[in-house]
């Protein structure tokens, strides 16, 4: 359900931006670092939104990669701890089971 809500909000946001961009079609002067130029405002708006989306997606991807790396490290650590604990637990469990079986055998005879 959360994924559907995200998609619906994204579509609504895209429609609002598209309507806003179509209303603003007048040519404007754009100042670049290396000069100036004229472009329709619709292109400036759409380009700005596109660049914002790309930057946001890049930051999100970097965050996901970092979190996946942390998860991998945590899983390795958990597996190492389990491997370290299991021989002790299993040996102790086997000893207690054999002791219980021996005590039960004595009481039956």
WOQUI-V395721 format. One record per residue. RES is the residue in one small letter. PHI is phi in degrees with one decimal (999 if undefined). BURIAL is b if it has 24 or more other ideal C-beta (glycine too) atoms within 12 Angstrom, else e. Layout:
BEGIN
RES,PHI,BURIAL
RES,PHI,BURIAL
END
This chain:
BEGIN
x,999,e
x,-64.8,e
x,-65.1,e
x,-66.6,e
x,-63.3,e
x,-62.2,e
x,-65.4,e
x,-62.8,e
x,-63.7,e
x,-64.5,e
x,-66.7,e
x,-61.0,e
x,-61.8,e
x,-63.7,e
x,-65.8,e
x,-61.6,e
x,-64.9,e
x,-62.5,e
x,-63.1,e
x,-61.3,e
x,-68.6,e
x,-67.0,e
x,-67.7,e
x,-101.8,e
x,-105.9,e
x,-66.4,e
x,-71.2,e
x,-131.7,e
x,-89.1,e
x,-112.8,e
x,-96.7,e
x,-94.7,e
x,-64.6,e
x,-105.2,e
x,165.5,e
x,-126.0,e
x,-160.6,e
x,-112.6,e
x,-150.8,e
x,-63.3,e
x,-59.6,e
x,-59.3,e
x,-68.9,e
x,-62.9,b
x,-64.4,b
x,-64.2,e
x,-64.8,e
x,-64.4,e
x,-64.5,e
x,-61.6,e
x,-64.7,e
x,-62.0,e
x,-65.8,e
x,-64.8,e
x,-64.6,e
x,-63.0,e
x,-64.6,e
x,-62.9,e
x,-64.3,e
x,-63.3,e
x,-64.6,e
x,-61.3,e
x,-66.3,e
x,-63.7,e
x,-61.5,e
x,-62.8,e
x,-66.8,e
x,-65.2,e
x,-64.1,e
x,-61.5,e
x,-64.8,e
x,-60.5,e
x,-62.9,e
x,-64.2,e
x,-64.9,e
x,-62.2,e
x,-65.1,e
x,-62.8,e
x,-63.3,e
x,-65.2,e
x,-65.7,e
x,-65.9,e
x,-65.1,e
x,-72.1,e
x,-81.8,e
x,-59.5,e
x,-59.7,e
x,-69.2,e
x,-66.5,e
x,-65.8,e
x,-63.8,e
x,-66.2,e
x,-68.0,e
x,-66.3,e
x,-64.6,e
x,-69.0,e
x,-67.2,e
x,-66.8,e
x,-66.1,e
x,-64.4,e
x,-65.1,e
x,-65.1,e
x,-66.9,e
x,-66.4,e
x,-64.7,e
x,-66.2,e
x,-76.0,e
x,-72.4,e
x,-72.5,e
END
